[in-house]
Amino acid sequence: MSVIVNVGDLRDRAHRKLPKAVFQYVDGGAYDELTLHRNREDLNALALNEHVMVDVSKLDTAVTMVSDKASMPMAMGPVGMCGMVWPNGEIAAAQAAEAFGIPFCLSLFSINSMEDIAKATKTPFWQQLYMMKDRAVNQHVIERADAVGCSALVMTLDVHVHSQRWADNRNGLVAPLHLMPSNVANMALHLPWAVRMLASKSQTFANMAPEHPEAKWVIPLAEWVNNGLDNSIDTDTIAWVRSLWPRKLILKGIMRVDDAQRAVDLGADAIIVSNHGGRQLDSAPSTISVLPQIARAVGDQVEVFWDGGLRSGFDIVKAMGRGAKACLSGRAWMYGLAANGGKGVTKALNIIDQELKDCLSLGGFTDVKAIPEGTVTAQPAL
């Protein structure tokens, strides 16, 4: 078996281990996947301008993210249905994050519930909130997150309607679910995955099951969730959530300066510059390209986090150098989870952490919170 040296190797391992439909759900984006690829292309195009004759024997990679300590400036962002790639995947991922010392955000559309995560960990985690048309559902989710002691609520703003993710459509991962015969056959070829999945505590969206108790299994529950997303979200909606939630509120899906300023005005403690990993509005700009203007506009009023294509510690330095206070990752740790459960997540985090320290040392920087201005630039013209 090949040696794992980077997140790309974990992706390859995940590709081999997962059925086609499951891997493409994790790996893919919306429509033509233009935004998905822009996120990576624009990161790759940035240059790091190094300093030499600098003592880099002592490095500082620790930060706080809305008052939660992080051993490196990265949280594990919310990814739906982690438990579809590894049994009890959300529990395994949350435990890996806790051991590593970084925040973990649980997707609302998870296979393990927030109550499961609270029982399995000691450190407060973050809970994602999608807005449903039924306000009573939203209020109950918020109350449950409060009851289990979540330290932050991450309100995702850019999934008020579903995009078309063509790979998922072809594979039948839509509501109502209808897997194609070819994908059922492909799952049969991944017998170790199928056998592992028998150990799952849940075979449905356990986080949402209490909100729709008559849906005893995944197909009717998925259809209810799909039809229940609230496409009327506005500033009054966010103000209502802010009035209910007593702790840190993070607004995810900010891509414009005016929206960032509205988030500040509405009392957000942090924003995440995010295009949902290229899984919603296709042809949107990359997150790294819009990050600097947003950070300049509101970075002294609210914590500015970034996600969108993070695959290495070098990407963290690029984002921090462009104005982010910290970052979030989704696919990178999901590849690790699919490759080897919680151990795979830890492997991904160790890889990113070592790359971060390598980048700081080789670049001549000692504190990730103080990347010198001009460090991250476009490539010099030839």
Secondary structure, 3 states (H helix, E strand, C coil): CCCCCCHHHHHHHHHHHCCHHHHHHHHCCCCCCHHHHHHHHHHHHEEECCCCCCCCCCCECCEEECCEEECCCEEECCCCCHHHCCCCHHHHHHHHHHHHCCCEEECCCCCCCHHHHHHHCCCCCEEEECCECCHHHHHHHHHHHHHCCCCEEEEECCCCCCCCCHHHHHHCCCCCCCCCHHHHHHHHCCHHHHHHHCCCCCCCCCCCHHHCCCCCCHHHHHHHHHHHECCCCCHHHHHHHHHHCCCEEEEEEECCHHHHHHHHHCCCCEEEECCHHHCCCCCCCCHHHHHHHHHHHHCCCCEEEECCCCCCHHHHHHHHHCCCCEEEECHHHHHHHHHHHHHHHHHHHHHHHHHHHHHHHHHCCCEHHHCCCCCEEECCCC
